[in-house]
Amino acid sequence: GEHFTAGGIIPYTWYQNYTNDILELYLNDYTTGKEYYHASLNGWRGPSSTYTEQMPGEASNVPVGRYRITLCDKNKNTTFTPLCDTSDSYFSIYRPN
């Protein structure tokens, strides 16, 4: 997996195939699932597009470890639960010596 410095910016990319204007971003511990960061991403996004954004430095100011990102569209439900997608692999956050 990728490695990022604690307190640094973490880029992330996703593809979506429908239109929306609010997504929820979560940073969770890969092992325990504990949520460390949550933010709303506002702004219209069109269908069949790839987007790249960055989590701010405060989002990665977390304990050293392995993490995953989840994006959710809470306005688009599938069997009464939000439509969410979690990163396929984990990434590591470390503190340099």
VENZIJO-V673168 format. One record per backbone hydrogen bond with DSSP energy under -1.0 kcal/mol. NH is the residue of the N-H (numbers start at 1). CO is the residue of the C=O. If there is no record, write none. Layout:
NH:CO ; NH:CO
//
This chain:
4:92 ; 6:94 ; 8:5 ; 10:55 ; 12:53 ; 14:51 ; 16:49 ; 20:45 ; 23:41 ; 24:72 ; 25:39 ; 26:70 ; 27:37 ; 28:68 ; 29:34 ; 30:66 ; 33:29 ; 36:27 ; 37:27 ; 39:25 ; 41:23 ; 43:21 ; 45:20 ; 49:16 ; 51:14 ; 53:12 ; 55:10 ; 59:56 ; 62:60 ; 65:93 ; 67:91 ; 68:28 ; 70:26 ; 71:85 ; 72:24 ; 73:83 ; 76:73 ; 78:81 ; 83:73 ; 83:76 ; 85:71 ; 87:69 ; 91:67 ; 92:2 ; 93:65 ; 94:4
//
